[in-house]
Amino acid sequence: MRYISTRGTAPALGFADTLLAGLASDGGLYLPETYPDLPPLESLRGRSYSEVATEVMWPFVEGDLSREDFTQIVEESYAVFDLPEVCPVVDLGHLKVLELFHGPTLAFKDVALQLVGRLFEHVLSERDGRVTILGATSGDTGSAAMEAFRGLPRASCVILFPDGRVSDVQRRQMTTISEANCHAVALEGTFDDCQDLVKAAFADEAFRNEVHLSAVNSINWGRVMAQIVYYVWSHLQVSPDGSPVSFCVPTGNFGNILAGWVAKKMGLPVDRLIVATNRNDILTRFFATGTMEIREVVPTTSPSMDIQISSNLERLLFEVMGRDGAAVATLLDQFRSDGTVSIPADTLELLKAEFGADRLDDAGVCEVIQSVHEEHDILLDPHTAVGVGVARRIGSPSSPLVCLSTAHPAKFPDAVFSSTGVRPPLPPHLSDLLERPERFDHCSDDLAEVEKFVRRVFAADVSGE
Ligand SMILES: *Cc1c(COP(=O)(O)O)cnc(C)c1O
């Protein structure tokens, strides 16, 4: 399998190079040259999550990994989840909820990152290479990346978080990791400052090469690939005859729902894909009007979706624009310079045929958490509640409707408590999180200082100190 860039000029790469590169050299995002067909659904029924995952993802990695190695890596990745079914489906009456939060950090990002970390290690050991993963986090990505890379001998992992602006649970999930190759850095600044520093570090080519910088944010193809699996997996559970299923996905970056669209391209019978946003609704407005327009980010109770630039939308635009990389580059350059851009009416119609979209504000989230608790005795986290609220409103009369649940309620206890009066406990493996010793560094909002820190980490990890 070869991968091509959405901006049309970077060279096509195989799977391993695509994984390590993250972003393409022309600023685009990688997509497979062709979409392979899924194996017949009948052949997947009754098999374990890891078996389904291996079958679904194999064509994407074939040629770069042996079947034996890949099977083992997938099994190890999903053995760390709390439940043997890895991503269980629970009933809320007509709605089904796909729980993606049974991994080590209690958010759906573990499903992809547990695999991505192990794939990095495998590829690097075959090449005798090493990387420094550098990322910025507003909460969930940082801990999921550190959990995925902890203790790996060929990777160092440095995560910048805005000092005092992540929750206690989120900070402690990063700062209590004891492995020496993982470094949480409290930055004097906002999340945007963290992200700008990461971008500036990647743009410093000499530095990037010196410490072998790499990224595992949601634009990395490896993450999209791993997310395809649970669309297939939940389809097998809710549609025993293989008839179409609709999915509702709480999203900000368009990363999760894009994987559902790829599953459909691979032949999964999908009816509607519903985009659910909070008040930061650039995606909802885009699917209604065809105009993408940046506004101020407003803080909500679902902070992991407080985003105004949906990077993964670029992959869908590339597809609906007939894979014209030059046209995508022009469109996104205009968006970057003007803060707004529109797609032609016929392109919008193509999107509307497949996608629905709506938003839910914090008051709506609170009502959903409360009513689901009363009616079903189930606690939803605020991100999942955005999805369930939108799914209830839009509905899906002709097909089963699966809502993706992206976080454990204990990860956002305050919103759950204020809606229900119940404080969800952390699961056993994290029950002593608030007593564990913390370890983290501080940095000012300064590129030279961040680079100096990363160099020191790199030198220490290389020499095994
Ligand atoms: C990251 C995250 C999301 C949004 O994921 P996208 O990549 O934007 O689709 C939603 N919910 C939770 C809990 C998250 O951590």
The ligand as a MOL file (V3000), in Angstrom:
LIG
                    3D

  0  0  0     0  0            999 V3000
M  V30 BEGIN CTAB
M  V30 COUNTS 15 15 0 0 0
M  V30 BEGIN ATOM
M  V30 1 C -10.0420 14.0640 21.3180 0
M  V30 2 C -11.4260 13.8810 21.8270 0
M  V30 3 C -12.5600 14.1300 21.0190 0
M  V30 4 C -12.4690 14.6860 19.6130 0
M  V30 5 O -11.8220 13.8490 18.7160 0
M  V30 6 P -11.6730 14.2780 17.1660 0
M  V30 7 O -10.3340 13.7730 16.7440 0
M  V30 8 O -11.7760 15.7350 17.1510 0
M  V30 9 O -12.7620 13.6240 16.4280 0
M  V30 10 C -13.8040 13.8750 21.5470 0
M  V30 11 N -13.9580 13.4270 22.8170 0
M  V30 12 C -12.9010 13.1860 23.6140 0
M  V30 13 C -13.1380 12.7180 25.0010 0
M  V30 14 C -11.5990 13.3950 23.1580 0
M  V30 15 O -10.5480 13.1530 23.9680 0
M  V30 END ATOM
M  V30 BEGIN BOND
M  V30 1 1 1 2
M  V30 2 1 2 3
M  V30 3 2 2 14
M  V30 4 1 3 4
M  V30 5 2 3 10
M  V30 6 1 4 5
M  V30 7 1 5 6
M  V30 8 2 6 7
M  V30 9 1 6 8
M  V30 10 1 6 9
M  V30 11 1 10 11
M  V30 12 2 11 12
M  V30 13 1 12 13
M  V30 14 1 12 14
M  V30 15 1 14 15
M  V30 END BOND
M  V30 END CTAB
M  END
